[in-house]
Amino acid sequence: MKSLFYFFITLTTLAACQPQTDSNQVKSYFDLKGFIETQIRELNKRKPTIEKKMVLDNESDSRQTNEINWSKELDLFVQADINKQASQISYATTQPTPRTNFYTLKKGENWPVQSLKVTFDDKTQMPSLIEVVLKEENKLYDSEKLLRLTCGMRPEGVWLIKTYEISGSQQLSLTDKKKFSIIGTLF
């Protein structure tokens, strides 16, 4: 289990190396960072119980707790925000359905976020499903991740995350490819 723990620490550390977004700039796309930061504040206030399942290749671990550092737990979602100043014209926007916005990286652009899909709830117009595809390749590592988040109305009348998933693979230059997944279900 130690190798599983260290892998997820490395994954979080690599995510923390991404450049930050200027909070005062105009948002060209869905404000994923702002939405997740609002969710983090609510989760820290409410402290819901979470069942967290982690899998690394054939090793798995599962735990249930309400002691979560939500800023670290959801950091990849914050880092996946495409409203960075330098990427303002890097994504094409389509609307496959009236309640879905789909942002895809334009050809020739080089950003980790390949796509961001946001589906909104009909009644509240709040995000009910967020999916992000990340891909990074360099001399040190290759990484592909799918981030998935579902939200809904809680019994106490608050729009909050129900589940989140981070899955994919990562290969450091001198190691075998590792497949992983983290699935969190909030109660």
C-alpha positions in Angstrom: 0.0 0.0 0.0 3.0 2.4 0.5 3.7 2.4 -3.2 0.0 3.3 -3.8 0.3 6.1 -1.3 3.5 7.5 -2.8 2.2 7.3 -6.3 -0.8 9.5 -5.4 1.5 12.0 -3.6 3.6 12.2 -6.8 0.5 12.7 -8.9 -0.6 15.6 -6.6 2.8 17.1 -6.6 3.0 17.1 -10.4 -0.4 18.8 -10.6 0.7 21.5 -8.2 3.5 22.6 -10.6 0.9 24.0 -13.1 0.8 27.8 -13.5 -2.0 29.6 -11.7 -4.9 31.6 -13.3 -5.2 35.4 -12.6 -8.5 35.7 -10.7 -9.1 39.3 -12.1 -9.0 38.3 -15.8 -12.1 38.0 -18.0 -13.3 34.4 -18.3 -13.5 33.2 -21.9 -14.7 29.7 -21.0 -16.6 28.0 -18.2 -14.9 29.1 -14.9 -13.9 25.6 -13.6 -11.5 27.0 -11.1 -14.1 29.3 -9.5 -16.7 26.5 -9.5 -14.3 24.1 -7.8 -13.1 26.7 -5.3 -16.7 27.3 -4.3 -17.3 23.6 -3.9 -14.1 23.3 -1.7 -15.4 26.0 0.6 -18.8 24.2 1.0 -17.1 20.8 1.5 -14.8 22.2 4.2 -17.8 23.7 5.9 -20.1 20.6 5.7 -17.4 17.9 6.1 -19.4 15.1 4.3 -18.4 11.5 4.7 -16.6 10.2 1.6 -15.9 6.7 0.4 -12.6 6.9 -1.5 -11.5 4.0 -3.7 -7.9 4.0 -5.1 -6.5 1.6 -7.6 -2.9 1.5 -8.9 -2.4 -1.3 -11.4 -3.5 -4.4 -9.4 -3.3 -2.8 -5.9 -6.4 -1.2 -4.4 -7.4 0.5 -1.3 -10.7 1.8 0.0 -11.5 4.0 3.0 -14.4 6.0 4.4 -13.7 9.3 6.2 -14.8 12.9 6.6 -11.3 14.2 7.2 -10.3 15.3 3.7 -8.1 18.2 2.6 -10.4 19.2 -0.2 -8.0 21.7 -1.7 -5.5 18.9 -2.3 -8.1 16.3 -3.2 -9.6 18.5 -6.0 -6.4 20.3 -7.1 -6.3 18.6 -10.5 -9.8 20.0 -11.3 -8.6 23.5 -10.3 -5.4 23.1 -12.4 -7.6 22.0 -15.4 -9.2 25.4 -15.7 -8.7 26.7 -19.3 -9.1 30.4 -18.4 -5.4 31.0 -18.2 -4.3 34.3 -19.8 -2.0 32.6 -22.3 -4.7 30.1 -23.4 -7.5 32.6 -24.1 -7.8 31.7 -27.8 -6.6 28.1 -27.6 -9.9 26.4 -27.4 -12.9 25.9 -29.7 -16.3 26.1 -28.1 -19.3 24.0 -29.3 -22.7 23.3 -27.8 -23.7 19.8 -28.7 -26.9 20.1 -26.7 -28.6 23.3 -25.3 -27.3 22.4 -21.8 -23.8 21.2 -22.7 -20.7 23.3 -23.4 -17.7 21.5 -25.0 -14.3 23.1 -25.2 -11.6 21.4 -27.3 -8.0 22.3 -27.8 -7.4 23.8 -31.2 -5.0 22.1 -33.6 -1.4 23.4 -33.1 -2.0 24.5 -29.5 0.0 22.9 -26.7 -1.9 22.7 -23.4 -2.4 19.8 -21.0 -6.2 20.2 -21.1 -7.4 18.5 -24.4 -11.0 19.0 -23.7 -13.5 20.2 -21.1 -17.2 19.2 -21.2 -19.7 20.8 -18.9 -23.3 19.7 -18.7 -25.8 21.9 -16.8 -28.9 20.9 -14.8 -32.1 21.9 -16.6 -33.7 23.5 -13.4 -30.8 25.1 -11.6 -28.5 25.8 -14.6 -25.6 24.6 -12.3 -23.0 22.1 -13.6 -24.3 18.5 -13.1 -21.4 16.8 -15.0 -17.9 18.0 -15.7 -15.4 15.9 -17.7 -11.8 16.9 -18.5 -9.3 15.1 -20.6 -5.6 15.9 -19.8 -2.6 14.8 -21.7 1.1 15.7 -21.1 4.2 14.4 -22.8 7.7 15.4 -22.2 11.2 13.9 -21.7 10.4 12.9 -18.0 6.9 11.5 -18.2 3.8 10.8 -20.3 0.5 11.2 -18.6 -3.2 10.8 -19.6 -6.0 11.6 -17.2 -9.7 11.7 -17.3 -11.3 13.8 -14.6 -15.0 13.4 -14.0 -17.2 15.2 -11.5 -21.0 14.8 -10.9 -23.0 17.3 -8.8 -26.5 17.6 -7.5 -28.8 19.1 -4.9 -28.2 17.8 -1.4 -31.1 17.3 1.1 -30.0 20.5 2.9 -30.7 22.5 -0.4 -27.0 23.0 -1.5 -25.6 22.2 -4.9 -22.6 20.0 -4.2 -20.3 17.4 -5.6 -21.7 13.8 -5.5 -18.9 11.9 -7.0 -15.5 12.6 -8.5 -13.1 10.4 -10.5 -9.5 10.8 -11.6 -8.3 7.9 -13.8 -5.7 7.3 -16.4 -2.1 6.3 -16.8 1.3 7.7 -16.1 4.8 6.6 -17.2 8.0 8.1 -15.9 10.9 7.8 -18.4 12.6 4.9 -16.7 9.5 3.0 -15.4 6.6 1.0 -16.7 3.2 2.6 -17.4 1.1 2.7 -14.3 -2.7 2.8 -14.6 -4.6 4.4 -11.7 -8.0 5.6 -10.6 -9.4 7.4 -7.7 -13.2 7.4 -7.1 -14.8 9.5 -4.4 -18.4 9.1 -3.5 -19.8 11.7 -1.0 -22.6 10.8 1.4 
